[in-house]
Amino acid sequence: MLKLIPMAALGLGLAACVPTQHPSYLVAAADPAVGTRPPTYSAVTAGVRAYDVVDPLDWRELNRRVAPGANPERGDSDDAARRGR
């Protein structure tokens, strides 16, 4: 009970600091005199890319392409070592 009284006093003290009027940016949204843009048509499929089906590729080569600092022309992969280069 004794801990509840200071918490209630703190809450009432903070509530006294809250402004009584709403901020103007919240009230302006309900103002009918404010002009807005008319709605325009936009296609549902605007910006959609087509992804065609492709054959599976060698996963080692794909990993080399996306690796940071990769240089696929150098030929220093472990595949080159296995092939005897």
Number of C-alpha atoms within 10 A of each C-alpha: 5 6 7 9 10 11 11 11 11 11 11 11 11 10 10 9 8 8 8 7 7 8 9 8 8 9 10 11 10 9 9 8 8 8 7 7 5 5 6 5 5 7 6 7 7 7 7 7 7 6 6 6 6 6 6 6 8 8 9 11 13 10 11 14 13 10 11 8 8 11 13 12 6 7 11 11 14 11 12 10 10 8 7 7 10
